[in-house]
Amino acid sequence: MRLNDFQGKEVINACDGKKLGYIVDFVFDEKCGQIEAIIIPKTSKFCNFFCDGSEYIIPYKCICKIGPDVILVEMHEKK
């Protein structure tokens, strides 16, 4: 799978059905060139005005399924 295949797909948390957003960047293992994590910006309704720049960093092992339009991840948020 190429990096282009990840772009434009919405990421959804399979644990609670929450839409997390779209992938903007990746974390790579420099030695073997594999993806270690995906990065998704946390958004809100007023992100253009009040966005704090926080992001989800989801380890690649948390990806459950990569479909034609959606990427499902299993991520339990800490409260």
QUIKANOR-V884264 format. One record per backbone hydrogen bond with DSSP energy under -0.5 kcal/mol. CO is the residue of the C=O (numbers start at 0). NH is the residue of the N-H. Records with the same first field share a line. If there is no record, write none. Layout:
CO: NH + NH
This chain:
1: 4 + 5
2: 5 + 6
5: 8
8: 22
9: 11 + 70
10: 19 + 20
11: 13 + 72
12: 16
17: 12 + 19
20: 10
21: 40
24: 38
26: 35 + 36
27: 29
28: 32
33: 28
35: 59
36: 26
37: 57
38: 23 + 24
39: 55
43: 46
45: 48 + 49
46: 50
53: 41
55: 39 + 57
56: 58
57: 37
58: 61
59: 62
61: 63 + 73
64: 66 + 71
68: 9
69: 66
70: 11
71: 63 + 64
72: 13 + 74
74: 76
